[in-house]
């Protein structure tokens, strides 16, 4: 096995569904040794979330689970039992990092919060992901993708090109699981920042990640406009200052086109054959085009609907007009560009067979990303971890399994 960027980094991931597992996946895919802890029999609830092959639910075949848990060892553990809590602490003693997304109150009740666990391992780096963080009046509130998108402010400006009737068309959340994925990404960044400090000082710390704040940090343009100018963002179509980029329907798909500023506007008029309407006083300069952009879009789309996506791209590229296709999932999977860059990885799994997944979000030339193992079966590595690393015997495992501990 070749050296990877995070080889030697030991992680215990006591998380489920999306945010914590995605954080753990990002570390594992770069070489960290990640042990995933799941509930006996039930497992991570992502196992019950599709898509499933042929639409048939199966604990070992969830596309979501299989993607989020590559390169991890999997063990089962009932942390609510005294023996289970002790086993978790033994795993933590051997680890550099604990990633968890359990409710703060639940950790308090089990005495498995950071204040207790740092006594187990003073150099422990514990990353805690919660909907609203570990402190404050909402620390014990539950959340979901829909709630996180709305409380963070992102949903307010979605759809980003605005609407004509804000009463009839309320704000929209982002695609399914995006809140958890963004929170997991932020958690991984925070975790690695703390790793550098841990390596310099030898001391651990608590990384407190609020899903609401992780998403709100992405809306910083809107927040900055309000903080500096006292002007709230609006969802009314055409009312965002300087917003004149749009999605246009073609005969076989859609393109995202920016042709607002003078140079690109003039070049785009050439593509359309310099139509007479474009030389009306309504569209003569940036200011008038901004004011009348809705009318311009209607006329532009009359043209794009008569042409294919490829025809529009071939016309705009040599003129340096910003324009790209709005890809579907099918187009991404079949993309020659992504194939050339080896973006997708095919992973073989004992139960699910060969599954194609998105690969590395970035490429490291000397310490590359790679898939060394598929997502674990439920409890697949109990013996390897508990016996091989903690020194338990097979008879111990039989006893622990009979007692519902693993």
C-alpha positions as CSV (number, residue, x, y, z in Angstrom):
1,X,0.0,0.0,0.0
2,X,1.5,3.3,-1.1
3,X,2.1,6.2,1.3
4,X,-0.9,8.6,1.4
5,X,-1.3,12.1,2.8
6,X,-2.8,11.0,6.1
7,X,-1.2,7.6,6.5
8,X,-0.5,7.0,10.2
9,X,-3.4,9.2,11.4
10,X,-5.8,7.1,13.6
11,X,-9.5,8.0,13.8
12,X,-12.5,6.6,15.6
13,X,-15.7,7.6,13.8
14,X,-18.7,7.3,16.1
15,X,-21.2,8.9,13.7
16,X,-24.1,8.0,11.4
17,X,-26.0,9.2,8.4
18,X,-24.1,12.0,6.5
19,X,-22.1,14.7,8.3
20,X,-19.8,12.6,10.5
21,X,-19.4,9.8,8.0
22,X,-18.5,12.2,5.2
23,X,-15.9,13.9,7.5
24,X,-14.5,10.4,8.2
25,X,-14.6,9.4,4.6
26,X,-12.5,12.5,3.5
27,X,-9.9,11.5,6.1
28,X,-10.0,7.8,5.2
29,X,-9.8,8.3,1.5
30,X,-6.5,10.2,2.1
31,X,-5.0,7.3,4.1
32,X,-6.2,7.8,7.7
33,X,-6.9,4.6,9.6
34,X,-10.6,5.1,10.4
35,X,-12.6,2.7,12.6
36,X,-16.4,3.2,12.2
37,X,-18.5,2.4,15.2
38,X,-22.1,1.3,14.6
39,X,-25.0,0.0,16.7
40,X,-25.3,-3.8,16.9
41,X,-27.9,-5.3,14.5
42,X,-29.3,-1.9,13.4
43,X,-26.1,-0.1,12.2
44,X,-25.8,3.4,10.7
45,X,-29.3,4.6,9.7
46,X,-27.8,5.5,6.3
47,X,-27.9,1.8,5.6
48,X,-31.7,2.1,5.3
49,X,-31.5,5.1,3.0
50,X,-31.3,4.5,-0.8
51,X,-30.7,4.3,-3.6
52,X,-30.7,0.5,-3.6
53,X,-30.0,-1.8,-6.5
54,X,-33.4,-2.5,-8.2
55,X,-35.1,-0.5,-5.5
56,X,-34.9,-3.3,-3.0
57,X,-33.8,-2.2,0.5
58,X,-30.8,-4.0,2.0
59,X,-28.6,-3.2,4.9
60,X,-25.4,-3.8,2.9
61,X,-26.5,-2.2,-0.4
62,X,-27.4,1.4,0.3
63,X,-25.7,3.6,-2.3
64,X,-25.5,6.4,0.3
65,X,-23.8,4.2,2.9
66,X,-21.5,2.6,0.4
67,X,-20.3,6.0,-0.8
68,X,-19.9,7.6,2.6
69,X,-17.9,4.8,4.2
70,X,-15.2,3.7,1.8
71,X,-11.8,2.8,3.3
72,X,-13.1,2.3,6.8
73,X,-12.9,-0.6,9.2
74,X,-16.4,-1.3,10.7
75,X,-17.2,-2.5,14.2
76,X,-20.4,-2.8,16.1
77,X,-20.7,-1.5,19.7
78,X,-23.5,-0.7,22.1
79,X,-22.0,2.4,23.9
80,X,-25.0,2.6,26.3
81,X,-23.7,-0.5,28.1
82,X,-20.9,-0.3,30.6
83,X,-18.8,-2.8,28.7
84,X,-19.5,-0.9,25.4
85,X,-18.5,2.5,26.8
86,X,-15.3,0.9,28.1
87,X,-14.5,-0.6,24.7
88,X,-15.1,2.8,23.1
89,X,-12.6,4.4,25.5
90,X,-10.1,1.7,24.7
91,X,-10.4,2.5,21.0
92,X,-10.1,6.2,21.8
93,X,-6.9,5.7,23.8
94,X,-5.3,4.3,20.6
95,X,-6.6,7.1,18.4
96,X,-5.6,10.6,17.5
97,X,-9.1,11.8,16.6
98,X,-12.7,11.0,17.5
99,X,-15.3,12.2,15.0
100,X,-18.9,12.1,16.3
101,X,-22.3,13.6,15.5
102,X,-24.4,12.4,18.4
103,X,-26.7,14.9,20.3
104,X,-24.9,16.8,23.0
105,X,-27.3,15.8,25.7
106,X,-26.9,12.1,24.8
107,X,-23.1,12.5,25.3
108,X,-23.6,14.2,28.6
109,X,-25.9,11.4,29.8
110,X,-23.4,8.7,28.9
111,X,-20.5,10.8,30.3
112,X,-18.8,10.5,26.8
113,X,-18.6,14.2,26.2
114,X,-15.2,15.9,25.6
115,X,-14.7,16.9,29.2
116,X,-14.8,13.2,30.2
117,X,-13.0,11.8,27.2
118,X,-10.1,14.1,27.5
119,X,-9.3,12.4,30.8
120,X,-9.1,9.1,28.9
121,X,-6.7,10.6,26.4
122,X,-5.3,14.1,27.0
123,X,-4.1,14.4,23.5
124,X,-7.5,13.5,22.0
125,X,-8.7,15.6,19.2
126,X,-12.5,15.4,19.3
127,X,-14.6,16.7,16.4
128,X,-18.3,17.1,17.4
129,X,-20.9,17.9,14.7
130,X,-24.4,19.1,15.8
131,X,-27.2,21.0,14.1
132,X,-26.6,24.1,16.3
133,X,-23.3,23.4,18.0
134,X,-22.3,22.3,21.4
135,X,-23.4,25.4,23.3
136,X,-26.2,28.0,23.2
137,X,-30.0,27.7,23.6
138,X,-30.4,25.4,20.6
139,X,-27.7,22.9,21.4
140,X,-30.2,20.1,22.1
141,X,-32.5,20.9,19.1
142,X,-32.8,18.3,16.4
143,X,-32.5,19.2,12.7
144,X,-32.6,17.8,9.1
145,X,-31.5,19.0,5.7
146,X,-34.6,21.2,5.3
147,X,-34.2,22.9,8.7
148,X,-30.5,23.4,8.3
149,X,-30.9,25.1,4.9
150,X,-33.6,27.5,6.1
151,X,-32.0,28.4,9.5
152,X,-28.6,29.1,7.7
153,X,-30.2,31.5,5.3
154,X,-29.2,29.6,2.1
155,X,-32.7,28.6,1.3
156,X,-33.9,32.2,1.3
157,X,-32.1,33.0,-2.0
158,X,-32.8,29.7,-3.7
159,X,-33.7,29.7,-6.5
160,X,-30.8,32.1,-7.0
161,X,-32.3,33.7,-10.2
162,X,-35.3,34.9,-8.2
163,X,-39.0,34.4,-8.5
164,X,-41.9,36.6,-9.8
165,X,-44.3,35.7,-6.9
166,X,-42.6,35.1,-3.5
167,X,-45.9,34.1,-2.0
168,X,-46.7,31.4,-4.5
169,X,-43.1,30.1,-4.7
170,X,-41.4,30.0,-1.3
171,X,-37.7,29.5,-0.7
172,X,-36.3,26.0,-1.6
173,X,-33.8,23.8,0.2
174,X,-30.8,22.5,-1.6
175,X,-30.6,18.9,-2.9
176,X,-31.0,16.0,-0.5
177,X,-28.1,15.5,2.0
178,X,-26.3,18.7,1.0
179,X,-26.4,20.2,4.5
180,X,-24.8,17.1,5.9
181,X,-22.2,17.0,3.2
182,X,-21.2,20.6,3.6
183,X,-21.1,20.2,7.4
184,X,-18.9,17.1,7.0
185,X,-16.5,19.0,4.7
186,X,-16.2,21.9,7.1
187,X,-15.6,19.4,10.0
188,X,-12.8,17.7,8.0
189,X,-11.1,21.1,7.4
190,X,-11.5,22.0,11.1
191,X,-10.2,18.6,12.1
192,X,-7.1,18.9,10.0
193,X,-6.4,22.4,11.3
194,X,-6.5,21.0,14.8
195,X,-4.2,18.1,13.8
196,X,-1.5,20.6,13.0
197,X,-1.8,22.1,16.4
198,X,-1.9,18.6,18.0
199,X,1.3,17.7,16.2
200,X,3.1,20.9,17.4
201,X,1.9,20.9,21.0
202,X,1.0,17.3,21.7
203,X,-2.3,18.5,23.1
204,X,-5.8,17.7,22.0
205,X,-8.8,20.0,21.7
206,X,-12.5,20.0,20.9
207,X,-13.6,21.0,17.4
208,X,-17.2,22.3,17.8
209,X,-19.0,22.3,14.4
210,X,-22.4,23.8,14.0
211,X,-24.2,22.6,10.9
212,X,-26.1,25.9,10.8
213,X,-22.9,28.0,11.0
214,X,-21.2,25.8,8.4
215,X,-23.9,26.6,5.9
216,X,-24.3,30.2,6.9
217,X,-20.6,30.8,6.2
218,X,-21.3,30.0,2.5
219,X,-23.9,32.9,2.4
220,X,-21.2,35.4,3.4
221,X,-21.8,37.7,0.4
222,X,-25.5,38.2,1.4
223,X,-24.5,38.6,5.1
224,X,-21.8,41.1,4.1
225,X,-24.2,43.2,2.0
226,X,-26.5,43.5,5.0
227,X,-23.8,44.1,7.6
228,X,-22.1,46.8,5.5
229,X,-25.1,48.4,3.7
230,X,-28.0,47.5,5.8
231,X,-29.7,46.1,2.7
232,X,-31.4,42.7,2.9
233,X,-31.1,40.2,0.0
234,X,-34.3,39.8,-2.0
235,X,-35.8,36.9,-3.9
236,X,-37.6,39.0,-6.5
237,X,-36.5,38.2,-10.0
238,X,-34.1,40.7,-11.5
239,X,-33.7,42.7,-8.3
240,X,-30.2,41.5,-7.3
241,X,-27.6,44.1,-8.1
242,X,-25.4,43.0,-11.0
243,X,-27.2,39.6,-11.3
244,X,-27.7,39.0,-15.0
245,X,-26.4,35.5,-15.6
246,X,-29.0,33.0,-16.5
247,X,-29.9,29.4,-17.5
248,X,-31.3,29.0,-20.9
249,X,-33.3,26.2,-22.5
250,X,-31.8,24.7,-25.6
251,X,-33.4,22.1,-27.9
252,X,-31.7,19.2,-26.1
253,X,-30.8,20.6,-22.7
254,X,-29.7,23.8,-20.9
255,X,-26.8,26.1,-20.8
256,X,-25.6,28.6,-18.2
257,X,-24.7,31.8,-20.0
258,X,-23.2,35.1,-18.9
259,X,-23.6,37.8,-21.6
260,X,-24.3,40.9,-19.6
261,X,-21.2,43.1,-19.8
262,X,-20.5,45.1,-23.0
263,X,-17.8,42.9,-24.5
264,X,-19.7,39.6,-23.9
265,X,-23.0,41.2,-24.9
266,X,-21.6,42.4,-28.2
267,X,-20.1,39.0,-28.9
268,X,-23.3,37.3,-28.0
269,X,-25.2,39.5,-30.4
270,X,-22.9,38.2,-33.1
271,X,-23.9,34.6,-32.2
272,X,-27.6,35.5,-32.5
273,X,-27.0,37.3,-35.8
274,X,-27.3,40.8,-34.4
275,X,-31.1,40.8,-34.0
276,X,-32.9,44.2,-34.2
277,X,-34.5,44.0,-30.8
278,X,-31.1,44.0,-29.1
279,X,-30.4,47.5,-30.4
280,X,-33.5,49.0,-28.7
281,X,-32.9,51.7,-26.1
282,X,-33.9,49.1,-23.5
283,X,-30.6,47.2,-24.0
284,X,-28.1,49.8,-25.0
285,X,-25.9,49.8,-21.9
286,X,-25.3,47.9,-18.7
287,X,-27.7,50.0,-16.7
288,X,-30.6,49.6,-19.1
289,X,-29.9,45.9,-19.6
290,X,-29.9,45.3,-15.9
291,X,-33.3,47.1,-15.6
292,X,-34.8,45.1,-18.5
293,X,-33.0,41.8,-18.2
294,X,-36.2,39.8,-17.9
295,X,-37.3,41.0,-21.3
296,X,-33.8,40.2,-22.7
297,X,-33.9,36.7,-21.3
298,X,-37.2,35.9,-23.1
299,X,-35.7,37.0,-26.5
300,X,-32.4,35.2,-25.9
301,X,-34.2,32.0,-25.0
302,X,-36.2,32.1,-28.2
303,X,-32.9,31.8,-30.0
304,X,-31.3,29.1,-27.7
305,X,-34.4,26.9,-28.0
306,X,-33.7,26.6,-31.7
307,X,-30.2,25.2,-31.2
308,X,-28.6,22.3,-29.4
309,X,-26.3,22.7,-26.4
310,X,-23.3,21.7,-28.5
311,X,-24.1,24.3,-31.1
312,X,-24.3,27.1,-28.5
313,X,-21.0,25.9,-26.9
314,X,-19.2,25.8,-30.3
315,X,-20.4,29.4,-31.0
316,X,-19.6,30.9,-27.6
317,X,-16.2,29.3,-26.9
318,X,-14.1,31.0,-29.7
319,X,-15.7,34.3,-28.7
320,X,-14.7,33.9,-25.0
321,X,-18.3,34.1,-23.8
322,X,-18.8,32.4,-20.4
323,X,-21.1,29.5,-21.2
324,X,-21.2,25.9,-20.1
325,X,-23.8,23.1,-20.1
326,X,-26.1,22.4,-17.1
327,X,-25.2,18.8,-16.7
328,X,-27.5,16.0,-15.5
329,X,-26.2,13.1,-13.4
330,X,-26.2,11.0,-16.5
331,X,-24.0,13.5,-18.4
332,X,-21.6,13.7,-15.5
333,X,-21.2,9.9,-15.3
334,X,-20.7,9.7,-19.1
335,X,-18.4,12.8,-19.3
336,X,-15.3,12.3,-21.4
337,X,-13.6,15.0,-19.4
338,X,-14.1,13.3,-16.0
339,X,-13.2,10.0,-17.5
340,X,-9.9,11.4,-18.8
341,X,-9.2,12.8,-15.3
342,X,-10.1,9.4,-13.6
343,X,-12.7,11.2,-11.4
344,X,-14.9,8.2,-10.9
345,X,-13.8,5.1,-9.0
346,X,-15.3,1.7,-9.3
347,X,-15.4,-0.2,-6.0
348,X,-16.1,-3.9,-5.6
349,X,-18.3,-4.8,-2.6
350,X,-19.1,-8.3,-1.3
351,X,-22.8,-7.8,-1.3
352,X,-23.5,-4.9,-3.6
353,X,-21.1,-5.9,-6.4
354,X,-19.2,-3.2,-8.4
355,X,-20.4,0.3,-7.7
356,X,-19.2,3.5,-9.4
357,X,-18.6,6.5,-7.1
358,X,-17.3,10.1,-7.4
359,X,-13.6,10.1,-6.6
360,X,-11.2,12.6,-5.2
361,X,-12.2,16.3,-5.0
362,X,-8.5,17.1,-5.3
363,X,-5.5,15.3,-6.6
364,X,-2.2,15.0,-4.7
365,X,0.7,14.2,-6.9
366,X,2.9,12.5,-4.3
367,X,0.5,11.1,-1.7
368,X,-2.6,10.3,-3.8
369,X,-6.2,9.6,-2.9
370,X,-7.3,6.0,-3.5
371,X,-9.9,3.5,-2.5
372,X,-8.2,0.7,-0.6
373,X,-11.3,-1.0,0.7
374,X,-15.1,-0.8,0.2
375,X,-17.5,0.3,2.9
376,X,-17.6,-2.3,5.7
377,X,-20.3,-4.9,6.2
378,X,-22.1,-4.4,9.6
379,X,-19.6,-5.6,12.2
380,X,-17.2,-6.9,9.6
381,X,-14.0,-6.0,11.4
382,X,-15.0,-6.8,15.0
383,X,-12.4,-9.6,15.3
384,X,-9.7,-7.6,13.5
385,X,-10.1,-4.6,15.7
386,X,-11.1,-6.0,19.1
387,X,-8.8,-9.0,19.0
388,X,-6.0,-7.8,16.8
389,X,-5.8,-4.3,18.3
390,X,-7.2,-4.4,21.8
391,X,-6.1,-7.9,22.7
392,X,-9.5,-9.5,23.3
393,X,-10.0,-13.2,22.5
394,X,-12.5,-14.9,20.3
395,X,-14.2,-16.2,23.4
396,X,-14.5,-12.6,24.6
397,X,-16.2,-11.7,21.4
398,X,-18.7,-14.5,21.8
399,X,-19.5,-13.3,25.3
400,X,-19.8,-9.6,24.2
401,X,-22.0,-10.6,21.3
402,X,-24.3,-12.7,23.6
403,X,-24.5,-9.7,26.0
404,X,-25.6,-7.3,23.2
405,X,-22.4,-5.3,23.5
406,X,-21.2,-5.8,20.0
